Amino acid sequence: MTIRVLAAGDHFVTNSLLIDALKREVPGELDIRELTLPWPVVPFGPVGEVKEASDVEDELIEALRDVEVCVTQMAPLTRRVLDASPALRLFCVSRGGPVNANLEAATEAGVAVTFAPGRNAVATAEHTLALLLAATRRVPQTHADLAGGVWRGDYYRYDMVGPELDGSTVGLVGYGAIGRRVSRMLEGFGAEVLVYDPYVDDVPGKVELAELLSRSRFVSLHARATPETTGMIGAAQIALMPAGSVLVNCARGALLDYDALCDALESGHLFGAALDVFPEEPIPAGSRLLTTPNLVMTPHLAGASKETAIKAARIVAADVARYVRGEALAHCANPSFATS
């Protein structure tokens, strides 16, 4: 029996990657339709009741006519889309979490939702180290000075230089796939690693958050945004960090109080900070983040590597193959549909 599939790729996890992975992984005949979403050229945002999706409900509804399976990264699975797509049974999100899918409505409609955990763990871990080093060694600032024709020898003054990783204590807030990779990389630099994560056990260096903050010259955030973790690093927590510390956030903007961060940088309490995620994306004009000193920023691209896109396509295609074979889905977000 031929299964009708919609590949709703974008300019990162492209339709060509999704279709190649489907053809390699999925047995039998597939009737594949294509819809190209505008992300990342056009930023994602809230669509209907879901977060972080491309605003393409109308186009998606049209493309999903008589479609049983959809593979995508940014398509919005809203109640409106579900109501208009009675044939849909499997919606595969090639992201670390299905934040663009209304899981409650999908379950009510009989649609299984899968995702792609760990797809960007390597890329994000590498980017975390890149930002940490860039902030500590003032790479963006010194490059900008040189590109402007200014040689800043004063950056070599003792009061202007930062700490080394070798022999330093680094605190990781969150110890999932990304945090574990960052830990292994840091050990290669000769750093001592502390971990705060109430959801993992038997981790060397596991401590409470206050102890981690007070002992760490570098702190890197790797927790998911939940009601419990939202705002977990604020003024009181930053004040616990030793003077001259560095803070990195490549996780989620909701974890951090950005005004408190700017205050700590402007006062000199923090030597530097590096951010890939923000409370509002894109950063609005007039934001303090655009003028705060000793801050390195990248536009939410820590997970951006060719390998991330390839792995994302392969992970969702493998779950489509399980669905076709009638096997348990490996990465199902609504467990009542763990089997097809």
N, C-alpha and C positions, 0 to 999 in steps of 0.2 A: 504494500500500500504506500502511495506517495504522501509524504507529509509536507504541508505547506509551511515555510519558515520565512519570517521577516528578519533580515539583517539590517538593523537600524544603527549603523556605525556612525562615526564622526571623523574628525581630522586627526585623531590620535589612535584610537582603536578603530581602524578603518574597516570598511566593508570587505576589502580584499583580504585582510587578515582574518576576519570572522568567517568568510566563505571558504577560504583555504583550510582553516581549522575544521570547519563542519564537514568538508569533503573528505578530510583525512580520518576524522574520528567516527562519523556517524554512518552506520550501515544502512543500506537500502536507498531508495530514491527520495530525493528532496526537491521540492519546487521552491526555489529561493527567490524572494523579492528583496528589493533594496530601497532603503531610505537613508539619505545622508543628513545627519544633524549638524548644526553650525558650530558646536563646541570644538575647540577652545577659542575660535575666532570671535564668537559671541559668548560671553560668560554665562554660566548657569545661574539659576536662582530658584526661588520658590515658584512652583506651578501647581495651581489648585491647592490641595492639601499636602503635597509632598515637597521635600527640600531638594535643592541642588539638582535640578533637571533642566534640560533644554525646553524652551517654551514652544512646543510643537504638537500640542494636543490634537488640533484639527488634522494636521498632516499624518499623525500617527494613527488616528481613527480610520482614515481613508486607507492607509497602507495595511492595516490589520484585518481588513475584510476577509473572512474565511481563513484566517491564519491561525494555526494551532500553536506554533512556537515562535517566540521573539527572542533574538539575541541582541543586546544593546549595551551601551555604557550610560547614556544620559537620557534616554527616552522616559517620559513621565508616565508611570502606571498609576493613574488617578481613578477615582470612582467613575468619572465621566468616560474615561477610556475603557474601563472594564465593562460598563453598561453597554457600550457600543460595539463590544468585541466578544460576542457569545461563543465563538469557536476557539478562543484562546485558552490554552491549558498549561502552558509553561512559559515563564518570562525569566530570562537569564540575564543578570546584570553583571557585567564584567568589571566590577569594582570591589573594593575590600568590604563594602557594606551596601545593602540595597536601599540607600536613603532616598532614591527616586521612585520608590514603590510603596504604595499604601498596602501594607501586609494584611491588615484587618479586612479591607475590602477585597483583596485578592483571595483570601481564604474563603470569604463568603461566596465569591464567584466561582470557586473551584479551580483556582489558578495557582500552581506552584511557582514560587519565586526562588531562584538560586542566585548566588553571588560568587566572587572570586577572591577568597581570603588569601593573603600573602602575595598577591600578584606584584606588588610594588615594594616588597620588603627590602630587597637588595638596593634598589634605586634610592629609596628614602633613607636608608641607613647611610649610604655613601654621601647623599646630599647633606645629611645631618653633620657628618664629619667635615664636609667641605665648608659649611656655614660656621661651624665651631672654630675651625682654623682661620677662616677669613676674618671673623670678628676679633679673634685673639691677636692675629698678626696685622690687623688693620689693612687688609689687602685692598678693599674697594677705595678707601680714603687715599692711600698712597698712590694707587693707580690713577685716580682722578687728578691728584696733584701733578704727577708726572705728565699726564696727558695734557694738562693745562700749562706745561712749561715751568712748573715749580718743583725745585728739589728741596724736600723737607728733611734736612739732616736732624732736626730736633726730634723726630720720631725715635731716634736712638737714645734719647735721654732715659735715665733709669725710671723716672716717674711717668714716662710715656709708653713703656714696653709692658707687654702682658706676660702671663705665666706660661710655662711649658706643660704639655700633657704628661710627659714622663715624670713620674713621682707624684703627680697631682691626684686628688680624689675627684671622681666624676659621679654625679648622682643621676640616675635614670628613673624618671617618674613614669612607670608603665613598663611592663616586661613581656610584651607579646612578641610577634615575629620580628618586628622592627627593632624593638629594644634589645632583644637577644643578639641580633646581628651587630648593633652598635656596641654592645658590651664586648663581643669578641674582637672587634676592630680596636677598641680602646685598650684592651689588654695588650695588643700588639704594639701600642705606643708606650707601654710601661705604666699605664694609669691604674689606680685602684678604683674599682667600680662598686658603688652602692646602689641598691635597688629599693624602690618603694612600689609595691603592687599588692594590694590585699587579696587579689584573686589567684595568686600563684604561691606555691609552697616549695620548701627545700631549695631555695635559691641562695647561693653564696652571696654574702653582703647585703641580705635583706634587712632593712631597718624601717622604723617609722618615718613619716614624712618630715617631721620637725628635725630629727637627727640627721637625715639625709641633707636637708637644706643647710643646716649649721656646719656640717663637715665638708661640703663640696665646693671646690673652686669653680667647677663647671656643673651646670644642671641642664639636662635635656629632657623635654617632655615627649612622652610617647603613649599617653593614655587616650582612650576613646572619650568622646564627649557624651556624657550621660548626666542625668539630674544630680548624681553624686559628685561628678568631677567638674561640673560647670563652675567656673570662678575659683577653682581650688588653689590657684597661685595668685594671691593678691598682695597688698601692701605689707601685711603682717608676715606673710611667708617670705617675700623678697627681703624684708629686713633681717630675717634669720640668716641669710646667706652672708658669708664673709665679705668684707669690703674688697673690691677689686675682682669680684667674681664675674662669670659669663653665663648668660641664660640663653638657651636655644629652644625654639618651638617649631617643630615640623609636624605637629600632630593636628590639633584643632584650635581655632581661635577662641572657642568658648572656655578653654581651660584657664586662660590668663586674663588678668586685669591689665589692660594695655595702658591706662592712665597711670597706674602704679608703676608699671615698667618704665614709662617715660620719666616719671618723677625720679626713679632710682638712677637712671642714666644721666639726667640733667644735674642731679646732686653729686654725681661721681661715686655713689655707693657701688654701682655696677661698673666694671671696666668696659663691658660691651654686651651686646645682645644680638641675636640673629633670628629672623622670623621668616617663615614661608607661608604662614596662615594668619588670618586677620579677622577681627570681629565683623567687618564688612568688606566684601570683595566685589569689585575692585575697591581699593582704598579711596575714600572720598577726598576731593579737594579740600584743603584746609585742615586735614587731620594732623594731629601732633606728631604722628609717626614720620611724616615727611620732613620734619625739621629737627627732630631729636638727635643729639650727637651720638656717635659711637654705636650706631645701629645699622646692621646689614640686613637687607630684605630681598627676597625673591618672590615672584608672583604665583605662589601656590603651585610649584612645579617640581617638588621634591621627588615625586614618583615618576617623573617624565624620563623614560629611557625606552629605547627600541625594544629591549627585552621585556619590560613591563607590558607593553602593548601586545607582544607576541604571546606571553604567558597568559594574559587576560583572555585572549581569544581561545587559547587551548583549553583553559579551565572550564569556560562555559560550554565549549563544544563537547567536552568530555561528559558533562552532565546531560546535554541533549542526547548523546549516545546512550547513556544509562536510561533515560526516559524512553527512547525508542525500543531498547531491549527489555523494558519492564523491570529494570533493576532499581535499587534504592538510589536516590539522588545523594551525591556526596556533600553538597553545600546548599542545603535547603534552608531558607530563612523562615518558612512557616512549616514547622515539623509535622503537622497533620498530613502534609503531602510529601513525606520523605520517600514514599514509593509512588510510582506512576499509576 
